[in-house]
Amino acid sequence: MNKKKLISGLKTLAALLIIALHIAPFYIMINMSLKSASERTSRWLPPVKLYIQNYFNAMETGKLLRALGNTFFIVLCAVVIIVVVGAMAAYPLSRKTTRRNRLILAVIVGIMMVPQLSVLVPLYKEMVAMGGINRYWGVILVSATFNLPMAIYMYSNFIGTIPRELDEAAMIDGCSRMQVFFRIILPSLKATTASVIIWTSVGIWNDYQFQLYFLQKPQFRTITLAITTFFTDSKTDMGAAAAAAFIVVLPPVLMYIALQKYFVQGAMDSAVK
């Protein structure tokens, strides 16, 4: 019994340390967002006097509301493309297990291994030729393209577990192949869709390199680019930067809380299947 209690205590201590390591950056960020530039106390200590002007500076100086709107629009459009195109592409690949389809899936998995920076120069040249620089559709297209392989791979695995008899029964009742997909297959993929939405939207929300090169004008600035405006050669406003970071981290956290049930279910199903 003593040995079991010791092991249980060590596990609890390890869990608390992991939780503390994850919470510490948020704690420091909130502390910094509530301190004035003149307050020189440790970042680990709470502020002596609350200074909420940092949040107003983040909104005004960083044009954070416009940046949030731009980012929301880019993420929404890209995620819709990823979910719809990814699921539709995965449906025939998983339903017809031919050698060609297996080869296509292998290529898709291989594409997932390619670092984004390795193709940035030719991609930028191609987007210049297409007129996609400083255009929403340009960064949306690029973001959706680089996140589609993961979505196709996940959807194909889950669609493969759905009995094909459902397709046949629906087609006997008069449904076309497209109706089978939208009425039978897609509603059965709620957990997978939630996982795809969370992973891809958070990745696009936090993206910096594509948005830096493809959205160069201030009116197209996203949240990651807006936060960099608080760091210049002449001045660094850590308080406003921390306040901006706290504001922009809230939407992904709220989205995860809203979709947590489906996300956990999708993660458990993927582990089993």
Secondary structure, DSSP 8 states (H G I E B T S, - for coil): -HHHHHHHHHHHHHHHHHHHHHHHHHHHHHHHHTS-TT--S-TTS--SS--THHHHHHHHHTTHHHHHHHHHHHHHHHHHHHHHHHHHHHHHHHHS--HHHHHHHHHHHHHHTS-GGGGHHHHHHHHHHHT-TT-HHHHHHHHHHHHHHHHHHHHHHHHTTS-HHHHHHHHHTT--HHHHIIIIIGGGGHHHHHHHHHHHHHHHHT--HHHHHH--SGGG--HHHHHHTTB-SS-B-HHHHHHHHHHHHHHHHHHHHHHHHHHHHHHHHHHH-
